[in-house]
Amino acid sequence: MSRGNQRDKDREKAQKKAAGTKKNTDSGAEFQRKKEDAAAIMRAKQAAADAKRSGEAAAKKK
């Protein structure tokens, strides 16, 4: 084998990296709740940005 133990070292490195990653452990209901919470936050941010834009547009017309 011309590669020596490179393949084994790469396999060990990949296993360590995979062990370090966090897997999704949320249940379906928890995931849905988090998704809805994030969506509500984004809607609030978008509403604030739209209000700011409309306020700036009204100020420019004056």
C-alpha positions as CSV (number, residue, x, y, z in Angstrom):
1,M,0.0,0.0,0.0
2,S,1.5,3.2,-1.1
3,R,-0.8,5.4,1.1
4,G,0.4,3.9,4.3
5,N,-1.8,4.8,7.2
6,Q,-3.1,8.1,5.7
7,R,-6.5,6.5,5.0
8,D,-6.8,5.4,8.7
9,K,-5.8,8.8,10.0
10,D,-8.3,10.5,7.7
11,R,-11.0,8.2,8.8
12,E,-10.2,8.9,12.5
13,K,-10.2,12.7,11.8
14,A,-13.6,12.5,10.1
15,Q,-15.0,10.5,13.0
16,K,-13.8,13.1,15.5
17,K,-15.3,15.9,13.4
18,A,-18.6,14.1,13.1
19,A,-18.7,13.5,16.9
20,G,-18.2,17.2,17.5
21,T,-21.2,18.3,15.4
22,K,-24.6,18.8,17.2
23,K,-27.5,16.8,15.9
24,N,-31.0,18.0,15.8
25,T,-32.6,16.4,18.9
26,D,-35.8,18.5,18.9
27,S,-39.1,16.8,18.7
28,G,-41.5,17.8,15.9
29,A,-43.5,20.1,18.2
30,E,-40.4,21.8,19.6
31,F,-39.0,22.3,16.2
32,Q,-42.3,23.8,14.9
33,R,-42.5,26.1,18.0
34,K,-39.0,27.3,17.4
35,K,-39.7,27.8,13.7
36,E,-42.8,29.8,14.5
37,D,-41.0,31.9,17.1
38,A,-38.3,32.8,14.6
39,A,-40.9,33.7,12.0
40,A,-42.7,36.0,14.4
41,I,-39.4,37.8,15.2
42,M,-38.7,38.2,11.5
43,R,-42.2,39.5,10.9
44,A,-41.8,42.1,13.7
45,K,-38.4,43.2,12.2
46,Q,-40.0,43.5,8.7
47,A,-42.9,45.5,10.1
48,A,-40.5,47.9,11.9
49,A,-38.4,48.3,8.7
50,D,-41.5,49.0,6.6
51,A,-42.7,51.6,9.2
52,K,-39.2,53.2,9.1
53,R,-39.2,53.3,5.3
54,S,-42.7,54.7,5.1
55,G,-41.7,57.4,7.7
56,E,-38.7,58.3,5.7
57,A,-40.7,58.5,2.5
58,A,-43.3,60.8,4.1
59,A,-40.5,63.0,5.4
60,K,-39.0,63.4,2.0
61,K,-42.3,64.4,0.5
62,K,-42.7,67.3,3.0
